[in-house]
Amino acid sequence: MLEGAKSIGAGAATIASAGAAVGIGNVPSSSIHSVARNPSLAKQSFGYAILGFALTEAIASFAPMMASLISSVFR
């Protein structure tokens, strides 16, 4: 019973990777659209894009960490 719950929990934790992939695709898309609409803010928009990448990658790295913790800690 517990093994099945561990597998379900670890699988649910890795679903965040799909969301991170969508976010990584949305960051450059939004950046390109904003620069196309207002080229004078390109430098500021680039800074926000880098911040968006960093936060999205943080979620992408937390998901496997949580999955491994779920799999190894709960015995």
PyMOL commands that set and color helices and strands:
alter all, ss='L'
color gray80, all
select helices_A, chain A and resi 2-14+16-37+39-73
alter helices_A, ss='H'
color red, helices_A
deselect
rebuild
show_as cartoon
